Amino acid sequence: MDDIDIDKDGFLNLSEFLILCRSNFDNGNAEGELRAAFDLYDQDKNGLISAQELHLVLNELGMTCSVEKCVRMVASADADKDGNINFKEFRKMMKSTAKE
């Protein structure tokens, strides 16, 4: 967590989360890597990442993050405002932050 928490506020913000997700991507297989990353967070395999799933996975990875913070992270990428992140939204979020 200390390596990822760039601003050292004790929380993982969206930018820091995206850096974590992108850190293992291989440019030669970006779509496959994106799908693998998405599938890791889509715990119930319904094609959506909920705040609860994000919370579960981040905490399993040892990154303490409140459900409320996960709700805010999901909301920031939720283009269709259904309360979840679908693969299209996930891909757009990852590609837009890769350009930053």
N, C-alpha and C positions, 0 to 999 in steps of 0.2 A: 504494500500500500504506500509506503513512504516514497518509493521510486516513482509511482504513478501520480501521487498527490502533488502536483507541480507547485501549486500555490500554498501548500502546507496548511490548509484549513481543516484537515481531518475528514474531508468529504471528497468524493469523486464526482466532479462536475461533468457535464456532457462532453466537453473538449477532452478532458483527461480520460473519460471512458472510451471515446473514439480512438484516441492514441493507443490505448490498451488493445482494442479490437484490431486496429490496423497493424499492430506491431508484428504479427505473425503472417501477414499477407505476402504472398509471392506474386510479383507482377505478371509472371508467365501464366498463372492460373487464378487470376483475381476473382472471376465469377465463382469458381469452385470454392475458393477460400471464403468468399462472402457467404456462400450457401452453408458451408461448414460452420462458420461463426454464427450465422442466424439459427441454424439447427441446434447449436449448443444451448442457446437461450430459449428456444421454442420447446420447452420441456414437455408439454402435453401434445405436441406435434399436430396442432390445429392450424398451422400456417400463420400464427400471430405470436408476438412477444408481448406479454402483459407486464405491468409493473411488478406484479407478484412473482412472475417467472424471473424477471431481471433481478429482483431482490434475492430470490433463492440462489441463483447462479453466482451472483457477485459474492454473496456471503459464503457459499461453498468454496469459492476461490480465495477466501480469506480477506476479502475486501468488505469491511463493515459499511453498510449503506442502508439507511432507513427506507421503509416502504414509501414514505412521503417524498423522499429525494428521488426514488425510482419513478414515482408517479410524475414528477416534474421532468425527469429525463425522457420518459416515454412521450409526454405531452409535447415536448419541444420538437419531436420528429414525426408526430402523428398528423399527417397532412389531411386525412379524411375524418379526423376527430372522432374515431370510434373507441378511443381509449387504449388502443393497441398499436404495435408497429408491425405492419406486414412486410413481406420481403422487398416489395417495390420501394417502400418508405425507408427500409433499412439500407438498401443499395444506394438510394439517393443521398441519404445522410452520410454514408461512408464515402461516397465519391465526392460530395461537396466539401467535406472536411479534408479530404486528401489534397485538395487544391490549395488549402490555406497554408 
